[in-house]
């Protein structure tokens, strides 16, 4: 059975949390209140990330503009 036949969309991560009521489920739409749900945890990360180079290129990592966009620490935060 396809997800379109089930009436919901499956997300990249299975466990989802409603942005409104906080209920957990497997759909990107909350089963309790019908609002949008998003990933309940961070994406998995691997040191062998095959897409890292593409992502760095997309965000222009290392460029002067990228370096200037990074937050600066105050002396209290260091």
C-alpha positions in Angstrom: 0.0 0.0 0.0 1.4 3.5 -0.9 1.6 6.3 1.6 -0.8 8.4 -0.6 -3.4 5.7 -0.1 -2.9 5.8 3.7 -3.7 9.5 3.8 -0.4 10.6 5.2 3.2 11.2 4.2 6.1 9.3 5.7 9.0 11.4 6.8 12.7 10.9 6.5 12.8 9.9 10.2 10.2 7.7 11.5 9.3 9.2 14.9 7.6 12.5 14.6 6.5 15.0 17.2 3.5 17.4 16.8 4.6 21.1 16.7 1.4 22.1 18.5 0.3 19.5 21.0 3.5 17.5 21.4 2.0 14.1 20.6 4.3 11.5 19.0 3.5 9.5 15.9 4.9 8.1 12.6 3.1 10.6 10.2 4.0 14.2 9.3 0.4 15.0 10.3 -0.5 14.7 14.0 -3.1 11.9 14.6 -4.4 13.8 17.7 -4.9 17.4 16.5 -4.2 17.2 12.8 -1.4 19.8 12.8 2.1 19.4 11.3 4.6 17.0 13.0 8.3 17.1 12.5 11.3 14.9 13.4 11.4 14.1 17.1 15.2 13.9 17.1 18.2 15.0 15.1 19.2 13.3 11.9 21.6 10.4 12.1 25.2 11.4 11.5 28.1 9.2 10.3 31.8 10.1 9.9 31.6 8.4 6.5 28.9 10.9 5.4 28.9 10.6 1.6 27.0 13.8 1.1 29.1 16.0 3.3 31.2 17.4 0.5 28.1 18.3 -1.5 26.5 20.0 1.5 29.6 22.0 2.3 29.7 23.2 -1.4 26.0 24.1 -1.3 26.5 26.2 1.8 29.8 27.6 0.5 31.5 26.5 3.7 34.9 28.2 4.1 34.1 31.3 2.1 34.5 34.8 3.5 30.7 35.2 3.6 30.2 31.9 5.4 32.9 32.8 8.0 31.2 36.2 8.6 27.8 34.5 9.1 29.1 32.4 12.1 28.2 33.7 15.6 30.9 35.3 17.7 31.4 34.3 21.3 31.6 37.0 24.0 34.3 36.7 26.6 31.8 35.3 29.0 30.9 32.4 26.7 34.6 31.3 26.0 
